[in-house]
C-alpha cells in the first residue's frame, strides 16, 4: 500500500470533508499538513448565520494568536520536548513571519 493510500484510509476515519494533503518533511516520521477545504465553507456559513462578514485577512492573525497562546500555556513542559524547537521554528517560518511581512 502506498503512502497516499494510507493517508486516504487514515483520513477516512476523521470528519474531514475535503482533505488537502501537503508533505512537510521526513525525518523519523513522514509529516503531512492536512487542511480541510471545507474550512472556507465554515467561514461562509458563519457569515450567513450571523450576518457578519469575515474578511479573509483576519483569519491568519487569529491562527497566529492560537499558536502564541499554545506556546505561552505549554512552554514549561513543551520546551523539554524534542519536537518543540522544530515546531516553534516551523510556526515562525510558516505563520508568524509571513503574517508580519
C-alpha positions, 0 to 999 in steps of 0.5 A: 500500500502506498503512502497516499493510500494510507493517508486516504484510509487514515483520513477516512476515519476523521470528519474531514470533508475535503482533505488537502494533503501537503508533505512537510518533511521526513525525518523519523516520521513522514509529516503531512499538513492536512487542511480541510477545504471545507474550512472556507465553507465554515467561514461562509456559513458563519457569515450567513448565520450571523450576518457578519462578514469575515474578511479573509485577512483576519483569519491568519492573525487569529491562527497566529494568536492560537499558536502564541497562546499554545506556546505561552500555556505549554512552554514549561513542559513543551520546551523539554520536548524534542519536537518543540524547537522544530515546531516553534521554528516551523510556526515562525517560518510558516505563520508568524513571519509571513503574517508580519511581512 
